[in-house]
Amino acid sequence: MSLSMYEASIPVLARMLGNLSNILKKAEANAQARGIDPKVFIDSRLAPDMYPLARQVQVVSDMAKGCAARLAGVDVPSWADTESTFEELQARIAKTQAFLKGIDAAQLDGSEDRTVVLKMRSGDLSFRGRDYLLGFALPNFYFHLTAAYAILRHNGVDVGKMDFLGGV
């Protein structure tokens, strides 16, 4: 039996968003236990030219909802990127997960050959659905998820590989 586009996308994105939510809960508890203003973590970045934690979480959300919507052939929800607290980031993740739950397998049937066009500043990028999922959406999703994890780990939050992977 072959792997469907739905199986390769929606459950994977939803699971990893849940793992990110759990990592953020640990970060918030860590800040409280250590007497650190949570804003320190929210605004932290690994390098001066990288996004801070809040923006990494927003991009993870954007990649998940954008991937699901484009493959399903529906409009990508547009949300303001204004989250600046752990509570707001958790709400963003929950809203993204709710959107993913609204996408069913039938909507992704045939999406492996659907044309996906991304409007970029440098010009349009065009993909077949399968190539978009495997070569663009998932790698970008994991890149920003890993950056969020690394920012928190770098700042002393006690997270490890199993926090990133979740219950395997």
Legacy VTK file of the C-alpha trace (Angstrom):
# vtk DataFile Version 3.0
C-alpha trace
ASCII
DATASET POLYDATA
POINTS 168 float
0.000 0.000 0.000
1.319 3.420 -0.884
1.615 6.389 1.428
-1.065 8.975 0.740
-0.486 12.707 0.582
-2.793 13.049 3.580
-0.813 10.537 5.668
2.463 12.221 4.709
1.235 15.679 5.691
-1.676 16.350 8.048
-0.927 13.831 10.847
2.792 14.677 10.696
2.202 18.416 10.905
-0.388 18.045 13.681
1.835 15.777 15.757
4.865 18.033 15.521
2.778 21.098 16.376
1.715 19.228 19.520
5.355 18.522 20.326
6.168 22.212 19.849
3.326 23.114 22.198
4.771 20.795 24.852
8.247 22.281 24.382
6.822 25.782 24.854
5.079 24.639 28.054
8.438 23.427 29.368
10.021 26.749 28.398
7.357 28.752 30.197
7.736 26.606 33.332
11.520 26.920 33.104
11.338 30.712 32.899
9.039 30.808 35.924
11.211 28.406 37.957
14.362 30.380 37.177
12.776 33.803 37.672
13.393 34.785 34.053
11.035 37.156 32.274
9.362 34.932 29.610
9.969 37.716 27.087
13.670 36.820 27.238
12.871 33.441 25.662
10.211 34.819 23.305
12.655 37.387 21.873
15.713 35.127 21.911
17.475 34.065 18.728
20.514 31.949 17.902
22.221 34.519 15.688
21.611 38.219 14.990
20.239 37.518 11.503
17.872 34.705 12.559
14.257 35.027 13.604
13.512 35.089 17.339
11.501 32.317 18.978
8.109 33.978 18.465
8.686 34.352 14.729
9.980 30.773 14.436
6.706 29.525 15.959
4.685 31.760 13.629
6.529 30.385 10.590
5.999 26.796 11.787
2.279 27.615 11.951
2.343 29.321 8.549
4.113 26.372 6.929
1.618 23.881 8.389
-1.543 25.772 7.451
-0.125 26.812 4.085
0.866 23.270 3.210
-2.511 21.843 4.186
-4.476 24.545 2.393
-2.470 24.473 -0.825
-2.598 20.698 -1.089
-6.339 20.712 -0.334
-6.982 23.461 -2.883
-8.465 25.874 -0.325
-7.520 29.408 0.660
-4.603 29.735 3.063
-5.805 31.430 6.254
-4.096 34.756 6.857
-3.295 35.526 10.478
-1.524 38.550 11.925
1.885 37.724 13.364
1.400 39.558 16.652
2.030 36.819 19.233
4.409 37.984 21.954
3.652 35.708 24.916
3.688 31.973 25.522
-0.094 32.064 25.888
-0.493 33.746 22.499
1.934 31.305 20.850
-0.022 28.387 22.331
-3.241 29.878 20.954
-1.622 30.177 17.519
-0.598 26.524 17.611
-4.099 25.480 18.717
-5.675 27.525 15.908
-3.322 25.871 13.409
-4.166 22.409 14.727
-7.884 23.194 14.468
-7.402 24.232 10.840
-5.534 20.991 10.098
-8.357 18.956 11.680
-10.727 20.572 9.197
-8.810 19.093 6.271
-9.854 15.554 5.394
-8.107 12.921 3.330
-10.498 13.303 0.395
-9.425 16.942 -0.036
-5.845 15.813 -0.570
-6.687 13.022 -3.023
-4.819 13.734 -6.242
-2.835 16.593 -4.737
0.460 14.899 -5.593
0.000 16.230 -9.149
-1.801 19.464 -8.251
0.138 22.579 -9.265
1.157 24.666 -6.274
2.366 28.193 -6.983
4.015 30.291 -4.292
4.216 34.054 -4.754
7.698 35.059 -3.607
9.434 38.444 -3.672
11.919 36.985 -6.124
9.152 35.610 -8.365
6.744 32.727 -8.486
7.782 29.215 -7.504
5.792 26.419 -9.092
5.713 22.829 -7.821
3.840 19.599 -8.307
2.032 18.875 -5.039
4.287 15.955 -4.104
7.427 17.999 -4.717
5.963 20.934 -2.770
5.214 18.722 0.231
8.459 16.735 0.291
10.921 19.299 -1.046
9.626 22.605 0.286
6.852 22.547 2.905
8.101 19.787 5.209
11.773 20.848 5.103
10.816 24.465 5.933
8.422 23.325 8.656
11.133 21.203 10.293
13.795 23.903 9.870
11.801 26.466 11.856
10.615 23.886 14.383
14.229 22.865 14.975
15.282 26.508 15.306
12.595 27.073 17.974
13.791 23.971 19.853
17.438 25.060 19.565
16.714 28.581 20.824
15.131 27.189 23.968
17.780 24.539 24.480
20.472 27.196 24.053
18.764 29.244 26.770
18.909 26.405 29.279
15.450 24.920 28.909
15.636 21.228 29.786
14.415 19.742 26.507
15.868 16.833 24.638
15.428 14.736 21.550
12.358 12.951 22.892
10.650 16.290 23.521
11.224 17.128 19.861
10.085 13.709 18.626
7.271 13.269 21.115
5.997 9.828 22.062
7.358 7.611 19.323
LINES 1 169
168 0 1 2 3 4 5 6 7 8 9 10 11 12 13 14 15 16 17 18 19 20 21 22 23 24 25 26 27 28 29 30 31 32 33 34 35 36 37 38 39 40 41 42 43 44 45 46 47 48 49 50 51 52 53 54 55 56 57 58 59 60 61 62 63 64 65 66 67 68 69 70 71 72 73 74 75 76 77 78 79 80 81 82 83 84 85 86 87 88 89 90 91 92 93 94 95 96 97 98 99 100 101 102 103 104 105 106 107 108 109 110 111 112 113 114 115 116 117 118 119 120 121 122 123 124 125 126 127 128 129 130 131 132 133 134 135 136 137 138 139 140 141 142 143 144 145 146 147 148 149 150 151 152 153 154 155 156 157 158 159 160 161 162 163 164 165 166 167
